[in-house]
Amino acid sequence: MVKETVAGDRLWQWRQLARQAAIAHQVSPAEVDWLLQQGADVEPLLLKLGPPFPPEISLSRSLADLTRLWQARLRDRVPVQYLVGRVPWREFDLAVSPAVLIPRPETELLIDLANSAALQYGWPVQEVSRWADLGTGSGAIALGLASVFPLATVHAVDWSEPALAIARQNADAAGLGDRIQFHQGSWFEPLAFLAGQLQGIVSNPPYIPTSDLTHLDPEVARHEPHAALDGGPDGLDCIRHIVHTAPHYLKPGGLLLLEMMAGQAPAVAQLLSNTGQYATVQIHPDLAGIERFAVSVRR
């Protein structure tokens, strides 16, 4: 991409006008700086310090292009992550498109929980192992697992070939493509050859009740893939399937980690307990204190 050099005071004026427009459209003005940093490679410190800016600043996108993107953000409520095609997640710089959900910061905790649970239940991190990421989307969880379990092979599954293309791109960019195997299909269907062999299964599945989809923020309802959001009438269709099927694929003592919606923890804990297949069921909060994750151990 051809770089453009702009006057520092001109960039500052553009930023101020964009932030004013954000407030008028009830969008966080902080997203303007995110667009400049992620979309135009402006140094964060430069924006933090403010004027006086250097006389000239190099941008990886023209101001005209940035204006077009910002208008799409305000007018069409396109998520800024889709506009620039990337999002930071843990130590990764992930490519994203409307074919995949935008990885959320709270999902990063699934990787930490997997790491701590493996240590707690006697699965050494430096041990050859097999993990699965069901509904991989952008590949974020698969990359996170591969990074914390350096000797693991991660099997990442998604029904969407466009999503898998993004995930493969992210794995290759992170230098982890040799340890992540991608499979196209529905949930466990492509993993029949791994029955009883998985040390852990991690999933952030669709969990929004169908009737709630139209009430989501327009950024989500209009632009993120509904198939990755719609969890059926009660939001638990996919979780229910994973809970009941996972024991067939896990080793004894293997781990199942699930992300869920606020308010679903009691129902998910009951589902896990009712199978009789899990020795322990733990519910963990996200950073906002919302019960967001379930960690279970196969008997």
N, C-alpha and C positions, 0 to 999 in steps of 0.2 A: 504494500500500500504506500502510495506517494505521501510523504510528509509535507505539511504546510507550516510555514512560519508566520506567526501572527504577533502583533504588538501586544505587550503585556497588559496595557490599560484597556485594549479592545477586548481581550479575553475576560478581564475582570468585569467589564460592562456587560458582556454576554452572559456571564455567570449570574450577575445580579438580576438581570431581566428574566432569566430562566427560573431563578428561585422565586421571584415575584409571581410568575405565571403558575408555578407549582402550588403556591399557597392559594391562589385564586381557584385552582382546580382540585383542591383538597388532596394534593399529592405531597409527600414529604420533600421539602427542599433539599434534604441531604442526598436525594437521588441525583441531583444535578452534579454534585461532586463525584458521585459513583460513576456517572456517565463519563465525566471528564477523565477520571482515573482509569477505568476499565476500557472505555471506548476510544479514548484519545491519548492514553499513556501520559497524562499529566501527573507529575510527582505529587503525592498526597501532601507532603510538607509544604509545597508551594501554596496549595489551597488553604492549608491550616494557618500559615503565617499571614496570608493576605497581602494587600498592597503595602509598599510599592513592589510590583512585579518586575522581573527583569525586562529590559527593553523589548526583547523578542523571546517567544516561546515556541518550541517545535511541537506540533500536534500530528498524531498519526491519522487523524481524520480532519477534514476541512470544517470550518465553522458552519458552512452551508449544510454539510452532511449532518453535523451535530444538531443543527436547528431542525432538520427534517426528522431526525430520530426523536428529538424531544417533543415535537408536535405530535408524532404518533403516540408517544407515551401519554400525553395529556388528552388528545382527541379520542384515540381508540383504546386507551387504557392497556396498551401493550406493555407487559412487564419489561423493565429496563434490561433484565438479564437476557431476554430474547432479542432485544434490539442490538445488543453488542455481541451476542452469541457466546457468552462466557460467564462463569461465576466462580469465585473462590470458595473452596470447600475443604476444610482441614488444610493439609499442605498442598492441595492440588488446585490447578487452574483448569476448570472443567469447561468443555464445549457443551452448549445446550441449544436446543431448538424447540419449536412447538411439538415435536415428536416425543418429548420427554418432560416429565415434571421438573421444575426447578428445585434442585436439592436445597433443603432448608437447614439452617444452623442446628436446630434441635436434633436432627437425624444424626449429626456427628456423634452424639452421645451413644448411639447404638454400637459404634466401634469401640468406644471406651468400655462399655458394658460387656461386650464380647471378650475383650482382653482381660478384664478383671474376673469374669466368670470362668474363663479358661484356667486362670491361675487358681481360683477358688476350688474348682472341682477337679483339679489334678491333670489338666491338659497343658503341658509345658509349651510356652510360646515357641521355643526353638525345637519343635518336634514336627516331623513330616505329618501333614494332616490334609484332610479334604473338607472344604466348606462350601456352602451354597448360598447364593444371593438370589432370592426369588422375586421377580419383578424388578430387574436391575435398572431399567430406565437409562439414565446417563452413565451408569456404571459406578456411581459414587461409592456405594456400600462395598461393592466388590473390590474397588481400589483401596478403600480403607482397610478391609480385611487383609488384603495382600500385603499392605504396608506394616501391619502390626504382627502378622504371622509370617515371618520371612521364609519359612520352609513349606508353606501351605500352597495347595492348588485350590483356586476358587472357581466354582462352577456358577456362572451367571446366566440366569434364564429370563427371557422376556418373549412374549408372543409377538411383539412388534419388531419387524426387521429394520424399519427406520430407526427405532430406538437402539437396537443392537449395533447399528452402524455408528451411532454417536458413542456408544459405550466402548466399542473397539477403538475408535479414534482416541478416546480419553486414556484407555489402557496403554496404547502405543506411545502416546505423548508423555505418559508418566514412567515409561520404561518398565511396565509391568505386564505387557501383553503376553509374555512367555509363561506367566503363572496364572493367567485367568483364561478359562475356557468358556466360550459363549455358546449358548444353546437357544434355538428358536422353538418356542412351544408354550403350552399352558402349564404353569406351575411345575409339578413334578414329572410331567409326561416325558420330557427329554432325558430324565435322570434315572430311568429304570435300571441302568447298569450300575448304579451307585447304591442300591438298596442295602441298608445295614452298614454302610461304609462312611457316612458323614460324621465328622466330629462336631459340626455346628451348622445350623440353618438360620439365616438372618433374613428378615423381610420387612419392608415398609409397604404393605399392600394397600389396595384401595379400601378405604374404610368410611367414606362419607355416605350416609343414607341417601338413596336416590332422590327423595323428595327435597333434600337440602341443597342439591346441586345448583338450582336456580337462584338460591339465596346467598351464594358465595360472592366474595368480592369480584367485581367485573374482570380484574386481572386474571383471576383463576377461572371463573365461569366461562369467559369468552375465549380464552387463549390456551389454557393448559389442557392436555388430553383427558377427556372425560372417562375413557376406559381405565385410566390410572387413578381415578378418583372414586368412581361409583362402586360402593360396597354392597349394593342391593338394598332391599327394603329397610333393614335394620342396620346397615353398614357393616355387618359381620359375615357376609357370605364368603369372602375370600379368606378371612381369618379363620372361620369355621373349617373350611377345607384344609388349610395348612395345619391347623391344630390336630385334626383327625388323621392326616396322612403322614405327617412328619415322623412319627415313631417308626414307621416302616423303613425309613431311610437313615435314621440316626443310629449310631453305635450305642450300646448301653452306656449311660453317663453322658451322652451327647447333648448338646445345647440347642435350644430353640429360643430365638430372640425376635420379638415382634414389636413394631410401632403401632399405636392405635390413636383414636380420637379422644379428646377430652370427654369424660363421662362413660367411656366404654370399659374401664378397668374392671369393675365388678363382674360384668358379663363375660369378659375374656378370661378372667381368673376362674370363673365357674366352668367355662368350656374346657379349660385345661384340666381342672380337677376332675370333671365328670368322665374324662376318657379313662382314668385309672392308669395312664401310661407315663405320667410324669411324677417323679419323686418329690420335686420341689417346684413351687410357683412363687415368683417374686415380682412385685410391681414397683417400678422405679419412676420418679418424677423427672420432668425436664427442668431446664434452668429457671422456668417460670413457676415451678412447683406443681405443674399439672401432671397427673398420673398418665404417663405417655408410653411406657415400655413394659413388656412382660418378658421375664427370663425364666425359662423352665429347663429342667434336667430330665432326660429320659431314664426311666427305671432300668 
